Amino acid sequence: MKILLIGYGAMNQRVARLAEEKGHEIVGLIDRSPKDSTPYTHYESIAKVQDVADVAIDFSNPELLFPLLDESFNLPLVIATTGEKYTLIQKLNQLGQHMPVFFSANMSYGIHALTKILETAVPLLQDFDIELTEAHHNQKVDAPSGTLVKLYDVIKELRDSVTPVYERHEKTEKRSKNEIGIHSVRGGTIVGEHDILFAGTDEIITISHKAQSKDIFANGAIGAAEKLIHKDNGYYTFDNL
């Protein structure tokens, strides 16, 4: 594939390295503050490179991405930007009428598989209490992680009247049946860990996903792109790709 990169932070630098190792070509990038040392041609818009690129892979932010999506172009898109999720999905659904578009807030296929496992586990374990814990490196500024919110959303759809509880230390009462405890850990260089604890009477089941390298997200985006370029116009996620 000939790939256009949108954003050139730590993640798309990984995409570039791994894509080239797989035999793909980086034809250029779009970035707000390109450095002279950047080894690829810099473009101002998707339209200017659509004739030479097969797909664009985005790991950026709404400030960079959204103005680009308002331009006139036709190029398959793999989007990993987080933030302003519902506005972004609405825009991508519109673009999907004219080109194939893929979106995931977490490009790890393992996390996608985890949500599917959770969809099976929650109905089977209706009488179990659920606690969610995520751990990330000490540079992560938001909590809880977007992935943990995604896991909570899966549970919320499968259980009636659940309530997220973030600050249990402020309570002096026993745990209610409909609580879902949500906990965040920050420290060191932890790439990303997510645990779902099902606690029943005299037994515990824990489902865990541990990322050992950020390469899993870059490889997930490249893998999605390899499939997307052969798809018809439409809005795609891991569910239908």
C-alpha positions in Angstrom: 0.0 0.0 0.0 0.9 3.6 -0.4 0.0 5.3 2.9 -0.6 8.9 3.9 -0.1 9.5 7.6 -2.3 12.0 9.4 -0.3 13.1 12.4 3.3 12.2 13.1 3.5 11.6 16.8 4.7 8.5 18.6 2.0 6.3 17.2 2.3 7.1 13.5 6.0 7.0 13.8 5.5 3.4 14.8 3.0 2.9 11.9 5.7 4.2 9.5 8.4 1.8 10.8 6.1 -1.2 10.9 4.4 -0.5 7.6 7.8 -0.2 5.8 8.9 -3.4 7.4 5.9 -5.1 5.8 6.8 -3.7 2.4 4.3 -0.7 2.3 5.4 2.8 1.3 4.8 6.1 3.2 4.0 8.7 0.5 3.6 11.7 2.9 2.2 13.1 6.0 -0.1 15.8 7.3 1.0 17.4 10.6 0.5 20.8 12.2 4.1 21.3 13.1 6.3 19.2 10.7 10.0 19.1 11.6 12.8 19.5 9.1 14.1 16.1 10.2 10.8 14.3 9.2 11.8 11.9 6.4 8.5 12.2 4.4 6.9 14.8 2.2 4.5 17.1 4.1 1.1 17.9 2.6 -1.5 20.4 3.7 -4.6 18.5 2.7 -5.8 15.0 1.9 -7.0 16.1 -1.5 -3.4 16.9 -2.6 -2.2 13.4 -2.1 -5.3 11.3 -2.8 -4.1 10.5 -6.3 -0.8 8.9 -5.1 -2.1 7.3 -1.8 -4.1 4.1 -1.4 -5.2 4.9 2.2 -4.7 7.4 5.0 -3.9 6.3 8.6 -4.8 8.8 11.3 -3.4 8.9 14.8 -3.9 12.6 15.6 -6.5 14.8 17.4 -9.7 16.5 16.5 -8.0 19.9 16.0 -5.9 18.5 13.1 -8.3 15.9 11.8 -11.7 17.6 11.7 -10.8 20.5 9.3 -9.2 17.9 6.9 -12.5 15.8 6.9 -14.4 18.9 5.7 -12.4 19.1 2.5 -13.4 17.5 -0.8 -11.5 14.2 -1.3 -12.0 10.5 -1.9 -9.5 8.2 -0.1 -10.0 5.2 2.3 -9.5 6.3 5.9 -8.3 4.5 9.0 -9.1 6.8 11.9 -7.8 6.3 15.5 -8.3 9.9 16.8 -9.9 10.0 20.2 -12.0 12.9 21.6 -15.3 14.3 20.4 -16.3 10.7 19.6 -19.9 11.2 18.6 -19.2 14.2 16.3 -16.4 12.2 14.7 -18.6 9.1 14.2 -21.3 11.2 12.6 -18.9 12.8 10.2 -17.3 9.4 9.3 -20.7 7.9 8.6 -21.3 10.8 6.1 -17.9 10.2 4.5 -18.7 6.5 4.3 -21.3 7.2 1.6 -18.4 8.1 -0.8 -15.4 6.0 0.5 -14.6 3.2 2.9 -13.9 4.5 6.3 -12.7 2.6 9.4 -12.8 3.9 13.0 -11.7 2.5 16.4 -10.7 4.4 19.5 -8.5 1.4 20.3 -6.7 -0.3 17.4 -5.9 -3.4 19.3 -7.8 -6.4 17.9 -7.3 -8.1 21.3 -9.4 -5.3 23.0 -12.1 -5.9 20.4 -12.0 -9.6 21.2 -12.2 -8.6 24.9 -15.5 -6.7 24.3 -16.9 -9.8 22.6 -15.9 -12.0 25.5 -17.5 -9.5 27.8 -20.8 -9.6 25.9 -20.9 -13.4 26.6 -19.7 -13.3 30.2 -22.0 -10.5 31.5 -25.4 -12.4 30.8 -23.9 -15.6 32.3 -22.8 -13.9 35.5 -25.8 -11.7 36.3 -25.4 -12.4 40.1 -21.7 -11.5 40.2 -20.5 -8.0 41.3 -18.3 -6.3 38.6 -15.2 -4.2 39.2 -13.2 -2.6 36.4 -9.5 -1.6 36.7 -7.2 0.0 34.2 -3.5 0.8 34.5 -1.3 3.1 32.3 2.0 4.9 32.3 2.6 8.0 34.5 2.3 10.3 31.5 -1.3 9.6 30.7 -3.4 12.6 31.6 -7.0 11.3 31.4 -8.7 8.8 33.7 -10.4 6.4 33.3 -9.1 5.3 29.9 -11.3 5.5 26.9 -11.0 1.7 26.6 -12.3 1.2 30.1 -15.3 3.5 29.3 -15.9 1.3 26.3 -15.9 -1.8 28.5 -18.3 -0.2 30.9 -20.6 0.7 28.0 -20.8 -3.0 27.0 -21.8 -3.9 30.6 -24.3 -1.0 30.8 -26.1 -2.4 27.7 -26.4 -5.8 29.2 -27.4 -5.0 32.8 -30.3 -2.9 34.1 -29.7 0.3 36.0 -26.0 0.0 36.6 -24.2 2.9 38.3 -20.5 3.7 37.9 -18.7 4.4 41.2 -15.3 6.1 41.0 -14.7 7.4 44.5 -15.8 4.6 46.9 -13.6 6.0 49.7 -16.1 8.9 50.0 -18.9 6.4 50.9 -19.6 4.9 54.3 -22.1 2.3 53.1 -22.0 -1.2 51.7 -21.7 -1.9 48.0 -25.0 -1.9 46.2 -25.9 -4.6 43.7 -26.0 -2.2 40.7 -22.6 -0.6 41.3 -19.8 -1.0 38.8 -16.5 0.0 40.5 -14.1 1.9 38.2 -10.5 2.2 39.2 -7.4 3.8 37.6 -3.7 3.2 38.3 -0.9 5.4 36.9 2.8 4.6 37.2 6.0 3.9 35.4 5.9 2.9 31.7 2.8 0.6 31.8 1.5 0.4 28.2 -2.0 -0.5 29.1 -3.8 -3.1 31.3 -7.5 -3.7 31.6 -9.1 -6.1 34.1 -12.8 -7.1 34.5 -13.4 -8.7 37.9 -16.5 -10.8 38.4 -16.9 -11.5 42.1 -19.5 -14.1 43.2 -20.2 -16.1 46.3 -17.0 -18.0 47.1 -15.7 -17.6 43.5 -14.0 -15.0 41.3 -13.5 -14.8 37.5 -11.1 -12.2 36.1 -10.8 -11.3 32.4 -7.6 -9.4 31.6 -5.9 -7.7 28.6 -2.3 -6.5 28.9 -0.6 -4.6 26.2 3.1 -5.3 26.1 3.9 -2.8 23.4 2.3 0.1 21.6 3.1 -1.7 18.4 -0.2 -3.6 18.8 -2.1 -0.4 18.0 0.1 0.4 15.0 -0.2 -3.1 13.7 -3.9 -3.0 14.2 -4.2 0.1 12.1 -2.1 -1.3 9.3 -4.1 -4.6 9.3 -7.3 -2.6 9.1 -6.0 -0.6 6.2 -4.9 -3.8 4.4 -8.5 -5.0 4.5 -10.2 -1.6 4.1 -8.7 -0.8 0.7 -10.6 -3.7 -0.8 -14.0 -2.8 0.7 -17.0 -1.0 -0.8 -17.9 2.4 0.4 -19.2 2.4 4.0 -18.5 3.0 7.7 -16.5 0.1 9.2 -15.5 -0.9 12.7 -13.9 -4.2 13.9 -17.4 -5.6 14.1 -18.0 -5.5 10.3 -14.5 -5.2 8.7 
